[in-house]
Amino acid sequence: MPTSSLLESDPDIHGCERESPQSDILTVAILDHLNEQTVISMDTLVCLMPQYTWSQIFYRIDQLSRCKKIVLRRHRFEYMLFSVHFVE
Protein backbone atom coordinates (compact mmCIF):
# COMPACT_ATOMS: atom_id res chain seq x y z
CA MET A 1 0.00 0.00 0.00
CA PRO A 2 1.44 3.42 -0.90
CA THR A 3 2.40 5.66 2.00
CA SER A 4 0.32 8.48 0.55
CA SER A 5 -2.87 6.45 0.97
CA LEU A 6 -2.20 6.15 4.70
CA LEU A 7 -1.85 9.92 4.97
CA GLU A 8 -4.99 10.67 2.97
CA SER A 9 -7.41 8.89 5.28
CA ASP A 10 -10.01 11.12 6.92
CA PRO A 11 -8.54 12.51 10.16
CA ASP A 12 -11.95 12.63 11.85
CA ILE A 13 -12.46 8.86 11.61
CA HIS A 14 -9.97 8.10 14.39
CA GLY A 15 -9.89 11.53 16.03
CA CYS A 16 -6.46 12.23 14.56
CA GLU A 17 -5.23 15.75 13.98
CA ARG A 18 -4.21 17.15 10.63
CA GLU A 19 -0.43 17.20 10.38
CA SER A 20 1.80 20.17 9.67
CA PRO A 21 4.02 19.97 6.56
CA GLN A 22 7.10 19.29 8.73
CA SER A 23 5.42 16.41 10.54
CA ASP A 24 4.15 15.08 7.19
CA ILE A 25 7.78 14.63 6.14
CA LEU A 26 8.57 12.76 9.35
CA THR A 27 5.43 10.63 9.02
CA VAL A 28 6.31 9.66 5.45
CA ALA A 29 9.87 8.81 6.49
CA ILE A 30 8.68 6.58 9.33
CA LEU A 31 6.09 4.84 7.16
CA ASP A 32 8.62 4.36 4.35
CA HIS A 33 11.10 2.69 6.70
CA LEU A 34 8.32 0.52 8.08
CA ASN A 35 7.10 -0.43 4.60
CA GLU A 36 10.63 -1.49 3.68
CA GLN A 37 11.21 -3.61 6.77
CA THR A 38 7.68 -4.45 8.04
CA VAL A 39 9.02 -4.66 11.62
CA ILE A 40 11.56 -2.25 13.06
CA SER A 41 12.69 -1.30 16.55
CA MET A 42 12.30 2.29 17.65
CA ASP A 43 16.02 2.46 18.45
CA THR A 44 16.89 1.39 14.91
CA LEU A 45 14.47 3.94 13.47
CA VAL A 46 16.05 6.71 15.56
CA CYS A 47 19.50 5.70 14.26
CA LEU A 48 18.23 5.73 10.67
CA MET A 49 16.89 9.28 11.02
CA PRO A 50 19.57 11.37 12.80
CA GLN A 51 18.04 14.63 11.54
CA TYR A 52 15.19 14.16 14.07
CA THR A 53 15.33 13.94 17.86
CA TRP A 54 14.22 10.89 19.78
CA SER A 55 11.25 12.82 21.16
CA GLN A 56 10.11 14.01 17.70
CA ILE A 57 10.16 10.45 16.43
CA PHE A 58 8.45 9.03 19.51
CA TYR A 59 5.73 11.70 19.39
CA ARG A 60 4.99 10.90 15.74
CA ILE A 61 5.06 7.14 16.39
CA ASP A 62 2.62 7.63 19.26
CA GLN A 63 0.25 9.59 17.00
CA LEU A 64 0.49 7.02 14.21
CA SER A 65 -0.19 4.24 16.69
CA ARG A 66 -3.24 6.03 18.12
CA CYS A 67 -4.56 6.56 14.57
CA LYS A 68 -4.05 2.84 13.89
CA LYS A 69 -1.64 3.45 11.01
CA ILE A 70 1.09 1.41 12.74
CA VAL A 71 1.22 -1.03 15.63
CA LEU A 72 3.53 -0.24 18.54
CA ARG A 73 4.42 -3.00 20.97
CA ARG A 74 6.97 -3.43 23.69
CA HIS A 75 9.16 -6.50 23.49
CA ARG A 76 11.22 -6.87 26.65
CA PHE A 77 13.18 -3.61 26.87
CA GLU A 78 12.56 -2.46 23.32
CA TYR A 79 9.67 -0.83 21.47
CA MET A 80 8.88 -2.47 18.15
CA LEU A 81 6.91 -0.95 15.29
CA PHE A 82 4.88 -3.20 13.04
CA SER A 83 3.17 -2.48 9.78
CA VAL A 84 -0.59 -2.87 10.21
CA HIS A 85 -0.44 -5.41 7.38
CA PHE A 86 2.05 -7.55 9.32
CA VAL A 87 -0.27 -7.82 12.33
CA GLU A 88 -3.46 -8.63 10.36
FENKAZI-V631453 format. One record per pair of residues at least 24 apart in sequence whose C-alpha atoms are under 10 Angstrom apart, sorted by sequence separation. I is the first residue (numbers start at 1). J is the second residue. If there is no record, write none. Layout:
# FENKAZI-V631453
i->I j->J
i->I j->J
This chain:
# FENKAZI-V631453
i->3 j->27
i->4 j->28
i->7 j->31
i->3 j->28
i->6 j->31
i->26 j->51
i->3 j->29
i->26 j->52
i->3 j->30
i->4 j->31
i->30 j->57
i->3 j->31
i->2 j->31
i->3 j->32
i->2 j->32
i->26 j->56
i->27 j->57
i->30 j->60
i->31 j->61
i->42 j->72
i->3 j->34
i->26 j->57
i->30 j->61
i->41 j->72
i->3 j->35
i->38 j->70
i->39 j->71
i->40 j->72
i->41 j->73
i->42 j->74
i->2 j->35
i->23 j->56
i->27 j->60
i->31 j->64
i->39 j->72
i->41 j->74
i->1 j->35
i->23 j->57
i->26 j->60
i->27 j->61
i->30 j->64
i->41 j->75
i->26 j->61
i->43 j->78
i->45 j->80
i->24 j->60
i->27 j->63
i->34 j->70
i->42 j->78
i->43 j->79
i->44 j->80
i->45 j->81
i->23 j->60
i->27 j->64
i->41 j->78
i->42 j->79
i->43 j->80
i->31 j->69
i->41 j->79
i->42 j->80
i->31 j->70
i->40 j->79
i->41 j->80
i->42 j->81
i->30 j->70
i->40 j->80
i->41 j->81
i->19 j->60
i->39 j->80
i->40 j->81
i->41 j->82
i->39 j->81
i->40 j->82
i->38 j->81
i->39 j->82
i->40 j->83
i->37 j->81
i->38 j->82
i->39 j->83
i->37 j->82
i->38 j->83
i->39 j->84
i->17 j->63
i->37 j->83
i->38 j->84
i->16 j->63
i->34 j->81
i->35 j->82
i->36 j->83
i->38 j->85
i->39 j->86
i->16 j->64
i->34 j->82
i->35 j->83
i->38 j->86
i->39 j->87
i->34 j->83
i->35 j->84
i->38 j->87
i->16 j->66
i->17 j->67
i->33 j->83
i->34 j->84
i->35 j->85
i->15 j->66
i->16 j->67
i->30 j->81
i->35 j->86
i->14 j->66
i->15 j->67
i->16 j->68
i->31 j->83
i->14 j->67
i->13 j->67
i->14 j->68
i->12 j->67
i->11 j->67
i->7 j->64
i->6 j->64
i->9 j->67
i->9 j->69
i->6 j->68
i->7 j->69
i->6 j->69
i->6 j->70
i->1 j->85
